[in-house]
Amino acid sequence: MFKEFKKGVFAENPVLVLLLGLCPTLAISVKVVNAIGMGAAATFVLICSNVLVSAAGRFIPAKIRIPCYIVIIATFVTVVEMVMGAYTPELNEALGIFIPLIVVNCIILGRAEAFASRNGVVASALDGLGMGLGFTLVLTLIAFIREVTGSGTFLGIRLSGSFSPEGAVAPASVMIMAPGAFVVIALIIGAIQWRRAAKLKRPV
């Protein structure tokens, strides 16, 4: 069972390996706090929707399974949006439209169709947890790089100029723009592929 959890973090990471969920990854990863909030919301929806799809999948007619999955996902997204609006209004406002758009996030719908509908409840829950954690870790890593290099801050604490006697160093503002997100993701994926290629070339 543990392999179902582990694969989402490493072998089948939704962003770096499956290349899913890139739209929120590019848009949200400007600040670490936004990335953590988005990752937590997506993880909650992933786990809950996977469990419900797995438990109720046998009762859903094949011809309308996708609309039914979307209704299930939308229900949990609504719960997340209402809770965030009540307890973390600033974060909810910062994430904006990307919280409701979790409904059509291809990671969540893809796991419901490809895994949860064909496996047991426990395995589906672990799959959702692993995929959600993998998504959150990558999102946070990208946001950390972009926030530090683009804004010169980390969780609201200004870092630029801390080690410079001349004063604050101007951050690279391109890193908090769309091109910066593409550059960071490309470098991370490139590093992973280089490491895999090096392992394959290594003599046994």
Backbone as ProteinMPNN parsed JSONL, in Angstrom:
{"seq_chain_A": "MFKEFKKGVFAENPVLVLLLGLCPTLAISVKVVNAIGMGAAATFVLICSNVLVSAAGRFIPAKIRIPCYIVIIATFVTVVEMVMGAYTPELNEALGIFIPLIVVNCIILGRAEAFASRNGVVASALDGLGMGLGFTLVLTLIAFIREVTGSGTFLGIRLSGSFSPEGAVAPASVMIMAPGAFVVIALIIGAIQWRRAAKLKRPV", "coords_chain_A": {"N_chain_A": [[0.809, -1.212, 0.0], [2.018, 1.197, 0.669], [3.461, 1.943, -1.537], [1.64, 3.144, -3.223], [1.311, 5.6, -2.082], [3.935, 6.634, -2.153], [4.59, 6.815, -4.874], [3.304, 9.059, -5.915], [4.731, 11.151, -4.873], [7.314, 10.881, -5.856], [8.012, 8.941, -8.216], [5.76, 9.262, -9.931], [5.219, 11.995, -9.926], [2.863, 14.57, -10.063], [3.35, 17.097, -11.291], [6.089, 17.314, -12.154], [6.627, 14.927, -13.477], [4.266, 13.744, -14.66], [3.335, 16.043, -15.731], [0.998, 17.531, -15.121], [-1.553, 19.82, -13.989], [-0.3, 22.271, -14.446], [-1.191, 24.864, -14.894], [-2.294, 26.108, -12.405], [0.112, 25.811, -11.042], [1.942, 27.511, -12.349], [0.672, 29.964, -11.975], [0.163, 30.352, -9.223], [2.524, 30.036, -7.84], [4.037, 32.266, -6.833], [4.372, 33.182, -4.281], [5.373, 31.585, -1.266], [3.515, 31.045, 0.768], [1.105, 31.097, -0.603], [1.472, 28.889, -2.259], [1.588, 26.764, -0.419], [-0.988, 26.925, 0.678], [-2.588, 26.446, -1.615], [-1.693, 23.892, -2.273], [-2.476, 22.435, 0.018], [-5.271, 22.685, -0.147], [-5.798, 21.377, -2.597], [-4.85, 18.825, -1.963], [-6.622, 17.996, 0.066], [-9.028, 17.886, -1.416], [-8.311, 15.958, -3.299], [-7.885, 13.61, -1.716], [-10.436, 13.238, -0.482], [-12.211, 13.129, -2.709], [-11.156, 10.943, -4.122], [-11.592, 8.849, -2.283], [-14.409, 8.836, -2.107], [-15.165, 8.395, -4.776], [-14.009, 5.889, -5.165], [-15.47, 4.38, -3.305], [-18.115, 4.684, -4.181], [-18.039, 4.151, -6.841], [-18.868, 1.787, -8.154], [-21.576, 2.039, -8.27], [-22.115, 4.021, -10.031], [-23.263, 4.762, -13.219], [-21.578, 3.867, -16.224], [-21.752, 5.554, -18.457], [-22.199, 8.115, -17.498], [-20.168, 8.706, -15.801], [-18.025, 10.61, -15.725], [-19.315, 13.232, -15.502], [-20.477, 12.723, -12.98], [-18.208, 12.374, -11.375], [-17.177, 14.954, -11.509], [-19.156, 16.374, -10.163], [-18.853, 15.3, -7.592], [-16.205, 16.14, -7.011], [-16.57, 18.917, -7.187], [-18.206, 19.351, -4.997], [-16.509, 18.964, -2.763], [-14.646, 20.939, -3.314], [-16.197, 23.21, -2.994], [-16.636, 23.071, -0.229], [-13.99, 23.479, 0.676], [-13.535, 26.075, -0.314], [-15.436, 27.588, 1.112], [-14.585, 27.194, 3.763], [-11.988, 28.285, 3.674], [-12.649, 30.904, 2.978], [-13.913, 31.669, 5.316], [-12.024, 31.333, 7.412], [-9.427, 31.906, 6.496], [-9.354, 34.473, 4.975], [-7.643, 36.265, 3.601], [-5.78, 34.616, 2.286], [-7.572, 33.185, 0.729], [-8.495, 35.2, -0.939], [-6.117, 35.843, -2.225], [-5.566, 33.514, -3.687], [-7.762, 33.413, -5.278], [-9.533, 32.868, -8.272], [-8.455, 30.402, -8.689], [-9.008, 28.538, -6.726], [-11.817, 27.735, -7.066], [-11.325, 26.648, -9.599], [-10.126, 24.247, -9.08], [-11.915, 22.277, -9.438], [-11.83, 21.515, -12.126], [-9.271, 20.683, -12.313], [-6.802, 18.791, -13.798], [-5.266, 16.91, -12.465], [-6.783, 15.983, -10.277], [-9.244, 15.08, -11.41], [-8.131, 13.263, -13.161], [-6.931, 11.339, -11.446], [-9.195, 10.359, -10.204], [-10.511, 9.093, -12.332], [-8.516, 7.4, -13.462], [-7.443, 5.939, -11.337], [-8.857, 5.862, -8.707], [-11.433, 4.931, -9.361], [-10.971, 2.328, -9.948], [-9.786, 0.996, -7.894], [-9.4, 0.053, -4.382], [-10.737, 1.633, -1.351], [-8.816, 2.368, 0.635], [-6.342, 2.243, -0.754], [-6.904, 4.181, -2.673], [-7.175, 6.458, -1.091], [-4.548, 6.71, -0.141], [-3.255, 7.096, -2.554], [-4.344, 9.58, -3.301], [-3.344, 11.145, -1.192], [-0.566, 10.908, -1.599], [-0.249, 11.989, -4.221], [-1.242, 14.55, -3.738], [0.591, 15.493, -1.817], [2.956, 15.374, -3.305], [2.365, 17.268, -5.296], [2.099, 19.546, -3.652], [4.695, 19.802, -2.527], [6.332, 20.276, -4.789], [5.14, 22.6, -5.776], [5.634, 24.315, -3.627], [8.444, 24.353, -3.609], [9.009, 25.555, -6.108], [7.752, 28.013, -5.68], [9.274, 28.979, -3.547], [11.809, 29.407, -4.758], [11.096, 31.319, -6.685], [9.976, 33.393, -5.137], [12.099, 34.175, -3.458], [14.132, 34.903, -5.296], [12.769, 36.619, -6.979], [11.196, 38.457, -5.496], [12.693, 38.932, -3.289], [12.008, 38.118, -0.747], [10.892, 35.927, 1.931], [8.236, 34.206, 3.042], [7.162, 36.655, 3.714], [9.267, 37.925, 4.978], [11.893, 40.109, 4.474], [14.708, 39.464, 2.514], [16.648, 40.406, 0.752], [19.623, 42.246, 0.601], [20.517, 41.55, 3.081], [23.064, 40.5, 3.31], [24.6, 42.372, 2.156], [26.643, 45.117, 2.23], [26.232, 47.417, 0.819], [23.584, 47.937, 0.682], [20.101, 47.249, -0.104], [19.641, 44.684, -2.477], [18.515, 44.728, -5.772], [15.821, 42.703, -6.643], [15.344, 40.068, -9.114], [12.923, 40.806, -11.086], [11.718, 39.43, -13.145], [11.409, 36.858, -12.348], [9.079, 36.625, -10.887], [7.23, 36.789, -12.769], [5.423, 35.331, -15.566], [7.385, 34.18, -17.435], [9.488, 33.611, -15.657], [8.432, 31.553, -14.08], [8.218, 29.484, -15.956], [10.921, 29.121, -16.539], [11.985, 28.223, -14.073], [10.537, 25.818, -13.625], [11.346, 24.395, -15.9], [14.122, 24.144, -15.438], [14.148, 22.547, -13.123], [12.859, 20.191, -14.016], [14.676, 19.535, -16.031], [16.975, 19.001, -14.479], [16.136, 16.73, -13.102], [15.763, 14.901, -15.214], [18.367, 14.789, -16.19], [19.662, 13.584, -14.025], [18.404, 11.089, -14.014], [19.244, 10.115, -16.495], [21.97, 9.957, -16.022], [22.032, 7.926, -14.118], [21.202, 5.765, -15.655], [23.378, 5.46, -17.357], [25.336, 4.711, -15.648], [27.598, 2.167, -14.776], [26.671, -1.197, -13.95]], "CA_chain_A": [[0.0, 0.0, 0.0], [2.854, 2.395, 0.776], [3.929, 2.346, -2.871], [0.643, 4.036, -3.799], [1.613, 6.928, -1.553], [5.276, 7.08, -2.552], [4.705, 7.094, -6.31], [2.847, 10.414, -6.189], [5.753, 12.099, -4.44], [8.534, 10.745, -6.646], [7.983, 8.309, -9.538], [4.685, 9.797, -10.767], [4.883, 13.332, -9.446], [1.926, 15.123, -11.052], [3.858, 18.273, -12.004], [7.401, 17.129, -12.764], [6.676, 13.7, -14.279], [3.06, 13.647, -15.482], [3.107, 17.381, -16.301], [-0.395, 17.907, -14.916], [-1.744, 20.916, -13.052], [0.694, 23.324, -14.666], [-1.819, 26.19, -14.852], [-2.154, 26.686, -11.065], [1.52, 25.834, -10.644], [2.539, 28.722, -12.898], [0.007, 31.183, -11.508], [0.133, 30.483, -7.767], [3.851, 29.867, -7.231], [4.762, 33.525, -6.665], [4.671, 33.256, -2.857], [5.363, 30.272, -0.615], [2.27, 30.855, 1.518], [0.075, 30.753, -1.59], [1.729, 27.531, -2.721], [1.188, 25.834, 0.642], [-2.444, 26.959, 0.752], [-3.139, 25.766, -2.785], [-1.367, 22.471, -2.143], [-3.321, 21.845, 1.058], [-6.634, 22.604, -0.675], [-5.836, 20.329, -3.619], [-4.66, 17.536, -1.292], [-7.892, 17.659, 0.717], [-9.989, 17.499, -2.448], [-7.83, 14.699, -3.879], [-8.153, 12.49, -0.816], [-11.885, 13.048, -0.303], [-12.846, 12.698, -3.961], [-10.69, 9.584, -4.407], [-12.278, 7.921, -1.378], [-15.829, 8.739, -2.467], [-15.26, 7.758, -6.096], [-13.704, 4.476, -4.977], [-16.558, 3.738, -2.572], [-19.384, 4.742, -4.905], [-17.805, 3.963, -8.268], [-19.622, 0.66, -8.711], [-22.985, 2.422, -8.407], [-22.217, 5.098, -11.013], [-23.306, 4.241, -14.595], [-20.364, 4.184, -16.986], [-21.974, 6.627, -19.422], [-22.228, 9.442, -16.853], [-19.198, 8.693, -14.705], [-17.25, 11.851, -15.666], [-20.124, 14.268, -14.835], [-20.629, 12.385, -11.554], [-16.937, 12.673, -10.717], [-17.061, 16.413, -11.403], [-20.052, 16.798, -9.084], [-18.196, 14.922, -6.328], [-15.066, 17.045, -6.807], [-17.098, 20.265, -6.955], [-18.733, 19.405, -3.635], [-15.401, 19.167, -1.828], [-14.059, 22.248, -3.604], [-17.072, 24.188, -2.346], [-16.318, 23.014, 1.196], [-12.689, 24.139, 0.858], [-13.683, 27.513, -0.575], [-16.181, 28.189, 2.217], [-13.732, 27.175, 4.957], [-10.924, 29.269, 3.48], [-13.263, 32.222, 3.033], [-14.278, 31.981, 6.694], [-10.906, 31.316, 8.357], [-8.221, 32.503, 5.899], [-9.876, 35.297, 3.867], [-6.558, 36.859, 2.804], [-5.281, 33.568, 1.406], [-8.642, 32.894, -0.225], [-8.489, 36.292, -1.921], [-4.88, 35.757, -3.008], [-5.677, 32.395, -4.624], [-8.781, 33.859, -6.226], [-10.293, 31.949, -9.115], [-7.803, 29.097, -8.789], [-9.662, 27.588, -5.829], [-12.924, 27.098, -7.805], [-10.826, 25.904, -10.756], [-9.698, 22.907, -8.681], [-12.94, 21.367, -9.973], [-11.4, 21.001, -13.435], [-7.839, 20.374, -12.272], [-6.646, 17.484, -14.428], [-4.691, 15.966, -11.508], [-7.842, 15.404, -9.452], [-10.135, 14.312, -12.267], [-7.348, 12.156, -13.708], [-6.776, 10.286, -10.442], [-10.511, 9.755, -9.998], [-10.808, 8.227, -13.465], [-7.485, 6.398, -13.746], [-7.056, 5.116, -10.189], [-9.851, 5.648, -7.657], [-12.582, 4.169, -9.866], [-10.564, 0.941, -10.211], [-9.074, 0.456, -6.741], [-10.079, 0.122, -3.105], [-10.808, 2.92, -0.657], [-7.548, 2.684, 1.312], [-5.351, 2.531, -1.794], [-7.275, 5.456, -3.312], [-6.837, 7.52, -0.146], [-3.089, 6.862, -0.15], [-2.914, 7.686, -3.853], [-4.67, 11.0, -3.214], [-2.403, 11.788, -0.272], [0.741, 10.982, -2.252], [-0.317, 12.948, -5.315], [-1.392, 15.882, -3.155], [1.856, 15.887, -1.196], [3.905, 15.634, -4.391], [1.969, 18.552, -5.885], [2.397, 20.608, -2.69], [6.146, 19.957, -2.39], [6.859, 20.921, -6.0], [4.597, 23.957, -5.797], [6.352, 25.088, -2.604], [9.822, 24.531, -4.071], [9.0, 26.558, -7.177], [7.4, 29.295, -5.07], [10.429, 29.422, -2.751], [12.817, 29.939, -5.675], [10.584, 32.526, -7.336], [9.789, 34.471, -4.165], [13.405, 34.652, -2.982], [14.876, 35.568, -6.368], [11.967, 37.632, -7.652], [10.717, 39.485, -4.571], [13.671, 39.156, -2.225], [11.374, 37.839, 0.54], [10.492, 34.551, 2.212], [7.133, 34.263, 3.995], [6.988, 38.044, 4.133], [10.499, 38.458, 5.583], [12.768, 40.587, 3.409], [16.038, 38.871, 2.548], [17.579, 41.172, -0.068], [20.425, 43.227, 1.313], [20.958, 41.061, 4.385], [24.494, 40.228, 3.281], [25.208, 43.369, 1.283], [26.878, 46.378, 2.929], [25.814, 48.538, -0.02], [22.142, 48.134, 0.775], [19.254, 46.216, -0.695], [19.929, 44.27, -3.845], [17.273, 44.681, -6.548], [15.479, 41.333, -7.071], [15.088, 39.853, -10.54], [11.459, 40.829, -11.155], [11.228, 38.486, -14.158], [11.136, 35.583, -11.705], [7.697, 36.581, -10.406], [6.384, 36.863, -13.959], [5.216, 34.022, -16.201], [8.627, 33.573, -17.932], [10.26, 33.085, -14.535], [7.857, 30.266, -13.688], [8.612, 28.493, -16.964], [12.358, 28.867, -16.387], [12.212, 27.42, -12.863], [10.027, 24.47, -13.864], [12.205, 23.755, -16.899], [15.397, 23.79, -14.813], [13.931, 21.425, -12.206], [12.615, 18.999, -14.833], [15.949, 19.211, -16.672], [17.864, 18.394, -13.483], [15.639, 15.378, -12.829], [16.053, 14.069, -16.378], [19.825, 14.591, -16.233], [19.999, 12.613, -12.984], [17.944, 9.782, -14.477], [20.13, 9.683, -17.579], [23.26, 9.59, -15.421], [21.855, 6.633, -13.475], [21.151, 4.738, -16.685], [24.708, 5.285, -17.936], [26.245, 4.205, -14.617], [27.793, 0.703, -14.909], [26.11, -1.988, -12.862]], "C_chain_A": [[0.852, 1.275, 0.0], [3.33, 2.874, -0.587], [2.927, 3.271, -3.552], [0.846, 5.47, -3.326], [2.918, 7.468, -2.128], [5.358, 7.477, -4.023], [4.277, 8.518, -6.657], [3.866, 11.471, -5.827], [6.954, 12.07, -5.376], [8.275, 10.24, -8.073], [6.928, 8.885, -10.464], [4.252, 11.165, -10.266], [4.022, 14.043, -10.484], [2.464, 16.287, -11.869], [5.118, 17.95, -12.79], [7.489, 15.912, -13.68], [5.471, 13.612, -15.218], [2.712, 14.956, -16.177], [1.634, 17.777, -16.267], [-0.469, 19.067, -13.932], [-0.776, 22.067, -13.23], [0.086, 24.727, -14.587], [-1.771, 26.79, -13.444], [-0.715, 26.751, -10.588], [2.198, 27.11, -11.117], [1.972, 29.978, -12.258], [0.161, 31.421, -10.014], [1.527, 30.566, -7.148], [4.674, 31.152, -7.174], [5.183, 33.713, -5.212], [4.519, 31.874, -2.235], [4.042, 30.023, 0.105], [1.116, 30.505, 0.59], [0.221, 29.309, -2.052], [1.282, 26.505, -1.683], [-0.329, 25.771, 0.751], [-3.097, 26.218, -0.402], [-2.889, 24.267, -2.706], [-2.236, 21.776, -1.119], [-4.753, 21.678, 0.565], [-6.753, 21.47, -1.689], [-5.693, 18.946, -2.995], [-5.945, 17.076, -0.616], [-8.905, 17.165, -0.314], [-9.593, 16.165, -3.072], [-8.188, 13.51, -3.004], [-9.646, 12.201, -0.732], [-12.56, 12.549, -1.571], [-12.413, 11.288, -4.334], [-11.442, 8.554, -3.57], [-13.734, 7.736, -1.809], [-16.022, 8.07, -3.827], [-15.003, 6.26, -5.981], [-14.859, 3.741, -4.31], [-17.842, 3.65, -3.384], [-19.254, 4.421, -6.386], [-18.644, 2.867, -8.892], [-21.093, 0.999, -8.943], [-23.201, 3.509, -9.47], [-22.241, 4.5, -12.42], [-22.113, 4.732, -15.414], [-20.547, 5.388, -17.898], [-21.949, 8.019, -18.797], [-21.187, 9.542, -15.74], [-18.426, 10.012, -14.587], [-18.065, 12.992, -15.057], [-20.31, 13.999, -13.343], [-19.347, 12.682, -10.78], [-16.784, 14.183, -10.507], [-17.962, 16.947, -10.298], [-19.438, 16.481, -7.717], [-17.053, 15.881, -6.012], [-15.551, 18.448, -6.473], [-17.645, 20.422, -5.541], [-17.625, 19.686, -2.631], [-14.689, 20.497, -2.069], [-14.888, 23.352, -2.952], [-16.816, 24.236, -0.841], [-15.014, 23.754, 1.484], [-12.818, 25.649, 0.712], [-14.408, 28.21, 0.577], [-15.345, 28.25, 3.492], [-12.627, 28.215, 4.843], [-11.474, 30.693, 3.542], [-13.586, 32.651, 4.458], [-13.066, 32.161, 7.598], [-9.619, 31.922, 7.808], [-8.638, 33.378, 4.719], [-8.786, 35.904, 2.997], [-5.993, 35.846, 1.819], [-6.309, 33.231, 0.341], [-8.691, 33.95, -1.322], [-7.258, 36.22, -2.816], [-4.961, 34.641, -4.051], [-6.762, 32.642, -5.661], [-9.486, 32.733, -6.96], [-9.701, 30.552, -9.131], [-8.317, 28.089, -7.777], [-10.878, 26.953, -6.514], [-12.447, 26.25, -8.987], [-10.232, 24.546, -10.393], [-10.665, 21.863, -9.229], [-12.482, 20.732, -11.286], [-9.896, 20.747, -13.482], [-7.639, 18.949, -12.774], [-5.99, 16.464, -13.506], [-5.81, 15.234, -10.788], [-8.786, 14.548, -10.283], [-9.417, 13.093, -12.847], [-7.184, 11.015, -12.723], [-8.105, 9.596, -10.16], [-10.823, 8.744, -11.098], [-9.81, 7.086, -13.591], [-7.203, 5.472, -12.568], [-8.214, 4.81, -9.242], [-11.021, 4.788, -8.123], [-12.264, 2.693, -10.047], [-9.88, 0.286, -9.017], [-9.886, 0.663, -5.469], [-9.975, 1.476, -2.442], [-9.466, 3.303, -0.038], [-6.467, 3.049, 0.297], [-5.636, 3.874, -2.459], [-6.951, 6.635, -2.4], [-5.338, 7.774, -0.126], [-2.608, 7.464, -1.458], [-3.188, 9.189, -3.836], [-3.716, 11.756, -2.317], [-1.034, 11.958, -0.916], [0.778, 11.993, -3.377], [-0.43, 14.378, -4.786], [-0.112, 16.381, -2.528], [2.906, 16.194, -2.253], [3.636, 16.967, -5.055], [2.364, 19.707, -4.965], [3.901, 20.862, -2.574], [6.745, 20.678, -3.59], [6.401, 22.368, -6.08], [5.349, 24.854, -4.812], [7.794, 25.349, -3.018], [9.911, 25.614, -5.137], [8.719, 27.944, -6.594], [8.548, 29.853, -4.244], [11.481, 30.072, -3.652], [12.356, 31.261, -6.267], [10.438, 33.689, -6.352], [11.133, 35.055, -3.722], [14.124, 35.439, -4.071], [14.103, 36.711, -7.009], [11.506, 38.77, -6.763], [11.714, 39.811, -3.478], [13.085, 38.94, -0.843], [11.146, 36.342, 0.691], [9.483, 34.585, 3.344], [6.968, 35.665, 4.58], [8.21, 38.681, 4.753], [11.455, 38.856, 4.468], [14.171, 40.046, 3.599], [17.056, 39.706, 1.796], [18.305, 42.198, 0.776], [20.939, 42.755, 2.646], [22.462, 40.851, 4.438], [25.236, 41.232, 2.405], [25.409, 44.68, 2.03], [26.409, 47.582, 2.123], [24.314, 48.817, 0.084], [21.393, 47.031, 0.065], [19.641, 45.94, -2.14], [18.611, 44.148, -4.593], [16.998, 43.253, -7.0], [15.275, 41.27, -8.576], [13.581, 39.726, -10.731], [10.899, 39.861, -12.183], [10.84, 37.158, -13.51], [9.724, 35.498, -11.135], [6.704, 36.789, -11.549], [6.305, 35.475, -14.594], [6.508, 33.405, -16.758], [9.477, 32.967, -16.822], [9.753, 31.73, -14.083], [8.262, 29.17, -14.661], [10.093, 28.125, -16.819], [12.623, 27.951, -15.203], [11.745, 25.986, -13.075], [10.917, 23.72, -14.852], [13.53, 23.309, -16.293], [15.244, 22.589, -13.88], [13.704, 20.131, -12.979], [13.897, 18.563, -15.532], [16.91, 18.531, -15.725], [17.439, 16.957, -13.178], [15.97, 14.441, -13.985], [17.557, 13.796, -16.507], [20.25, 13.538, -15.223], [19.574, 11.209, -13.396], [18.846, 9.238, -15.575], [21.483, 9.25, -17.032], [23.174, 8.243, -14.738], [21.847, 5.497, -14.49], [22.512, 4.446, -17.278], [25.695, 4.667, -16.937], [26.386, 2.684, -14.75], [27.265, -0.036, -13.687], [27.205, -2.777, -12.159]], "O_chain_A": [[0.472, 2.291, -0.581], [3.575, 4.065, -0.781], [3.317, 4.099, -4.375], [0.592, 6.425, -4.059], [2.991, 8.626, -2.539], [6.116, 8.379, -4.379], [4.82, 9.121, -7.583], [3.872, 12.56, -6.401], [7.548, 13.111, -5.66], [8.315, 11.019, -9.026], [7.164, 8.991, -11.668], [3.058, 11.458, -10.191], [4.397, 14.117, -11.654], [2.079, 16.453, -13.026], [5.208, 18.279, -13.973], [8.34, 15.871, -14.568], [5.631, 13.429, -16.424], [1.895, 14.981, -17.098], [1.092, 18.289, -17.247], [0.446, 19.27, -13.135], [-0.462, 22.768, -12.268], [0.786, 25.68, -14.246], [-1.251, 27.895, -13.287], [-0.354, 27.64, -9.817], [2.952, 27.726, -10.363], [2.697, 30.945, -12.025], [0.277, 32.567, -9.579], [1.69, 31.108, -6.054], [5.876, 31.129, -7.438], [6.214, 34.324, -4.932], [3.65, 31.094, -2.626], [3.507, 28.915, 0.058], [0.247, 29.71, 0.948], [-0.768, 28.594, -2.217], [0.669, 25.495, -2.027], [-0.897, 24.689, 0.9], [-4.042, 25.454, -0.205], [-3.766, 23.467, -3.033], [-2.69, 20.655, -1.347], [-5.384, 20.653, 0.824], [-7.705, 20.69, -1.642], [-6.338, 17.996, -3.439], [-6.316, 15.906, -0.71], [-9.563, 16.145, -0.105], [-10.456, 15.331, -3.344], [-8.731, 12.517, -3.488], [-10.073, 11.057, -0.892], [-13.392, 11.643, -1.516], [-13.232, 10.508, -4.82], [-11.874, 7.52, -4.079], [-14.23, 6.611, -1.868], [-16.941, 7.27, -4.003], [-15.686, 5.455, -6.614], [-15.194, 2.62, -4.692], [-18.574, 2.665, -3.292], [-20.25, 4.417, -7.109], [-19.087, 2.996, -10.034], [-21.776, 0.328, -9.717], [-24.339, 3.87, -9.768], [-21.307, 3.785, -12.782], [-21.7, 5.885, -15.294], [-19.61, 6.162, -18.098], [-21.704, 9.003, -19.495], [-21.315, 10.371, -14.839], [-18.192, 10.489, -13.476], [-17.559, 13.675, -14.165], [-20.303, 14.928, -12.536], [-19.398, 13.185, -9.658], [-16.319, 14.628, -9.458], [-17.582, 17.868, -9.576], [-19.499, 17.299, -6.799], [-16.94, 16.377, -4.891], [-15.009, 19.099, -5.58], [-17.558, 21.501, -4.955], [-17.772, 20.539, -1.755], [-14.186, 21.111, -1.129], [-14.337, 24.315, -2.419], [-16.783, 25.314, -0.248], [-14.939, 24.554, 2.415], [-12.277, 26.408, 1.516], [-14.025, 29.312, 0.971], [-15.39, 29.242, 4.219], [-12.354, 28.943, 5.797], [-10.832, 31.585, 4.098], [-13.543, 33.837, 4.782], [-13.065, 33.039, 8.46], [-8.795, 32.407, 8.584], [-8.31, 33.061, 3.576], [-8.969, 36.047, 1.788], [-5.755, 36.17, 0.655], [-5.959, 33.016, -0.819], [-8.904, 33.632, -2.492], [-7.334, 36.499, -4.013], [-4.478, 34.803, -5.172], [-6.689, 32.141, -6.783], [-9.969, 31.777, -6.354], [-10.371, 29.605, -9.543], [-8.089, 26.891, -7.943], [-10.969, 25.726, -6.544], [-13.082, 25.256, -9.339], [-9.872, 23.771, -11.279], [-10.29, 20.713, -9.457], [-12.721, 19.549, -11.525], [-9.316, 20.613, -14.56], [-8.232, 18.009, -12.245], [-6.135, 15.262, -13.731], [-5.794, 14.007, -10.696], [-9.095, 13.418, -9.906], [-10.013, 12.028, -13.005], [-7.284, 9.849, -13.104], [-8.143, 8.392, -9.906], [-11.341, 7.662, -10.821], [-10.2, 5.938, -13.801], [-6.768, 4.338, -12.769], [-8.526, 3.644, -8.996], [-11.545, 3.992, -7.344], [-13.167, 1.887, -10.274], [-9.439, -0.86, -9.113], [-10.91, 1.346, -5.467], [-9.237, 2.354, -2.89], [-9.027, 4.445, -0.175], [-5.76, 4.043, 0.465], [-4.709, 4.62, -2.773], [-6.507, 7.684, -2.867], [-4.902, 8.925, -0.097], [-1.663, 8.253, -1.473], [-2.366, 9.979, -4.3], [-3.316, 12.877, -2.632], [-0.412, 13.014, -0.8], [1.725, 12.773, -3.483], [0.199, 15.297, -5.31], [0.244, 17.55, -2.677], [3.661, 17.157, -2.121], [4.567, 17.717, -5.348], [2.893, 20.72, -5.421], [4.331, 22.015, -2.529], [7.567, 21.581, -3.433], [7.185, 23.257, -6.413], [5.662, 26.004, -5.121], [8.312, 26.445, -2.803], [10.78, 26.484, -5.078], [9.363, 28.924, -6.965], [8.777, 31.063, -4.237], [11.983, 31.154, -3.349], [13.13, 32.216, -6.343], [10.739, 34.833, -6.691], [11.289, 36.272, -3.622], [14.664, 36.513, -3.809], [14.697, 37.659, -7.522], [11.427, 39.916, -7.205], [11.601, 40.841, -2.815], [13.583, 39.498, 0.135], [11.197, 35.588, -0.28], [9.818, 34.947, 4.472], [6.678, 35.838, 5.764], [8.194, 39.88, 5.032], [11.791, 38.036, 3.613], [14.754, 40.146, 4.678], [18.229, 39.716, 2.17], [17.696, 42.924, 1.562], [21.713, 43.459, 3.295], [23.073, 41.007, 5.496], [26.358, 40.978, 1.967], [24.426, 45.304, 2.431], [26.209, 48.658, 2.685], [23.844, 49.85, -0.393], [21.968, 46.013, -0.32], [19.927, 46.854, -2.913], [17.677, 43.521, -4.091], [17.835, 42.644, -7.666], [15.061, 42.291, -9.229], [13.025, 38.642, -10.553], [9.724, 39.501, -12.109], [10.03, 36.413, -14.062], [9.22, 34.396, -10.919], [5.503, 36.945, -11.328], [7.032, 34.562, -14.204], [6.72, 32.206, -16.575], [10.113, 31.932, -17.017], [10.543, 30.851, -13.739], [8.608, 28.062, -14.251], [10.467, 26.96, -16.959], [13.402, 27.005, -15.314], [12.465, 25.043, -12.746], [11.207, 22.54, -14.656], [14.014, 22.219, -16.595], [16.107, 21.713, -13.849], [14.28, 19.096, -12.647], [14.181, 17.369, -15.621], [17.593, 17.583, -16.112], [18.282, 16.076, -13.015], [16.409, 13.312, -13.763], [17.964, 12.699, -16.889], [21.098, 12.696, -15.519], [20.3, 10.245, -13.156], [19.174, 8.052, -15.59], [22.075, 8.288, -17.521], [24.14, 7.48, -14.766], [22.395, 4.421, -14.248], [22.786, 3.31, -17.665], [26.751, 4.165, -17.323], [25.376, 1.985, -14.83], [27.391, 0.426, -12.553], [26.926, -3.508, -11.208]]}, "name": "protein", "num_of_chains": 1, "seq": "MFKEFKKGVFAENPVLVLLLGLCPTLAISVKVVNAIGMGAAATFVLICSNVLVSAAGRFIPAKIRIPCYIVIIATFVTVVEMVMGAYTPELNEALGIFIPLIVVNCIILGRAEAFASRNGVVASALDGLGMGLGFTLVLTLIAFIREVTGSGTFLGIRLSGSFSPEGAVAPASVMIMAPGAFVVIALIIGAIQWRRAAKLKRPV"}
